[in-house]
Amino acid sequence: MSLITLAQQIVEHDDSAALEELHANRGCFAHGKQHRLLMSDYLSCLREGRLGRRWCLDNIVLAERAYDLTLAKFLNLPSGDSDFPGNSGSDGPDCRHYYRAFYRHAVRELKEQPAADMVEKELRAAHMLQKTVTRHFHLSCLECCRRAQKWVRRYRWKINGDDLVIWMPVEMSGALCGHWLKEHISDVDPSRPGERDRVQEIADRLLAHRSLLSLDHLQEQGVCISADLNRGSLTLEGEIAAVGLARVVAEEKSEQIDQQRPSIRALGCNKLKRLVMSIFGSLIDGDFHAEQLARSYGLSKATFSRFAGPQWNRDGDGGDGGKRIPDLWLNTATVLARHEGFIAAARTAGVWDRVQQINSKANGREGEVS
C-alpha cells in the first residue's frame, strides 16, 4: 500500500495493521544526510537537533516530553483491538485526526497536480507527511513548555456543548479568557480535526508571553532580551532563510485555502501557490501589472484587488481611513511580525508601529498587537 492508502485505512477503518506497517516498516523520512528513517527515528533527530533544543528552551526533559507527545499523536489508536503498542485504550491523542489531515491534504494536492508515476506520488506523499510530523513536533514543544511554566493556566472554552482546552496567561480571569477568545477567534468548531491547535496558535500569536531565563545563561550566551520574543519565529526564520518569504507566504495561503474568499478557493492549492509566487516575482522584477496577473489566473479585477491590490494605501492610512488592506499583504505582515530579524529592522527603520497596525487588521483587532 502507498502512504496515502495506509493513512486512509487508519482513518476510515481503524486499521491497526496499517498503523503498524507505517511505523515499523516505512522509512520515508529524511534528516540531514540521513534517509529512509522511520517516524520514531526522525522524531529522535528532531528532539536531539538544534531546532528541537531551541523549541524546548534547551530543556532536555521538555524535549523528551515533546517527543513522546508527538509520537502519541501519530501512534495512539483508541479504538484498536490488537496488541500493537499504539492501541492504548481511550487515553491520549487520537492518531486518526492527524492522519485525516494528512490524507485530505495529500489527496487534494495530488488531484490538482497529478504525479507522473507512482514513485513521484510516493515521494511527494512522504514529503507532506514529514512536514505534518515536523509541524506537530513544534506544537508539542510549545505545549510542553506551557505545561512546565507557572504563568499559564488551562482554560476550558465551552462551545456548543463541546470543550476546547486552551492555555491562557495566568493573570487573565476565566471570564476574561472567554471574552477574549470570543472577540478574537471566529468560526470555531471543536469537532473539526486540529481545531484546538489552530485556536492555540492564534492565542499564542496575539497574546504576550513570558519565559523564565537564567541570568547566568544569558551572560554566558550573550542573549539579548526582547519583549517581542516569539518562540514560533524560530521555525519561521529558518524557513524564510531556506526558501524565501514568497514561498513561506505561498505555503501558508495554500494550507489555509479553506479560509480564503470563494473565488480564491476556487483556484485550488497549487494554482494559489503559483499566483502568490507570481505576484512576489513581479514585484521583485519591478513589473507588477495587476490586470494582467488577474487575467492570467482567471480572476476579476475586483477579486484580485481584494486579494493583492497595489493601490490600497494611496487614499488612506493603511486601512484606518482609506481602502481596506488586501488579504495577501495582511498575511505577509502577519508572517513578518513573527520574524525577530524583521522586527529589529522595522524598529530601526521606524515602521514597526505601522506593521503592528496592519497585523492588528489581519486579526480583526483594534490597537497594537502585544
FENNOR-V708600 format. One record per backbone hydrogen bond with DSSP energy under -0.5 kcal/mol. NH is the residue of the N-H (numbers start at 0). CO is the residue of the C=O. Records with the same first field share a line. If there is no record, write none. Layout:
# FENNOR-V708600
NH=CO + CO
This chain:
# FENNOR-V708600
5=1
6=2
7=3
8=4
9=5
10=6
11=7
12=8
13=9
14=8
15=13
18=14
19=15
20=16
21=17
22=18
23=19
24=20
25=20 + 21
26=24
27=25
28=36
30=33
33=30
36=28
41=37
42=38
43=39
44=40
45=41
46=42
47=43
48=44
51=45
52=48
53=49
54=50
55=51
56=53
57=52
58=55
59=57
62=58
63=59
64=60
65=61
66=62
67=63
68=64
69=65
70=66
71=67
72=68
73=69
74=70 + 71
75=71
76=74 + 85
77=75
79=76
86=83
87=85
90=87
94=75 + 92
96=93
97=93
98=94
99=95
100=96
101=97
102=98
103=99
104=100
105=101
106=102
107=103
108=104
109=105
110=106
111=107
112=108
120=116
121=117
122=118
123=119
124=120
125=121
126=122
127=123
128=124
129=125
130=126
131=127
132=128
133=129
134=130
135=131
136=132
137=133
138=134
139=135
140=136
141=137
142=138
143=139
144=140
145=141
146=142
147=143
148=144 + 145
151=148
152=167
154=152 + 165
155=153
156=154 + 163
157=155
158=156 + 161
161=158
163=156
165=154 + 163
167=152 + 165
169=150
171=168
176=172
177=173
178=174
179=175
180=176
181=177
182=178
183=179
184=180
191=188
194=191
197=193
198=194
199=195
200=196
201=197
202=198
203=199
204=200
205=201
206=202
212=210
217=213
218=214
219=215
220=216
221=217
222=217
224=222
228=225
232=229
233=230
234=230 + 231
235=231
236=232
237=233
238=234
239=235
240=236
241=237
242=238
243=238 + 239
247=243
248=244
249=245
250=246
251=247
252=248
253=249
254=250
255=251
256=253
258=255
259=256
263=260
264=260
265=261
266=263
267=264
271=267
272=268
273=269
274=270
275=271
276=272
277=273
278=274
279=275
280=276
281=277
282=278
283=279
284=280
285=281 + 282
286=281
288=286
289=287
292=288
293=289
294=290
295=291
296=292
297=294
298=293
303=299
304=300
305=301
306=302
307=303
308=304
313=310
322=311
326=305
327=306
329=325
330=326
331=327
332=328
333=329
334=330
335=331
336=332
337=334
338=335
339=337
342=338
343=339
344=340
345=341
346=342
347=343
348=344
349=345 + 346
350=345
351=345
354=350
355=351
356=352
357=353
358=354
359=355
360=356
361=357
362=358 + 359
363=360
364=359
369=205 + 367
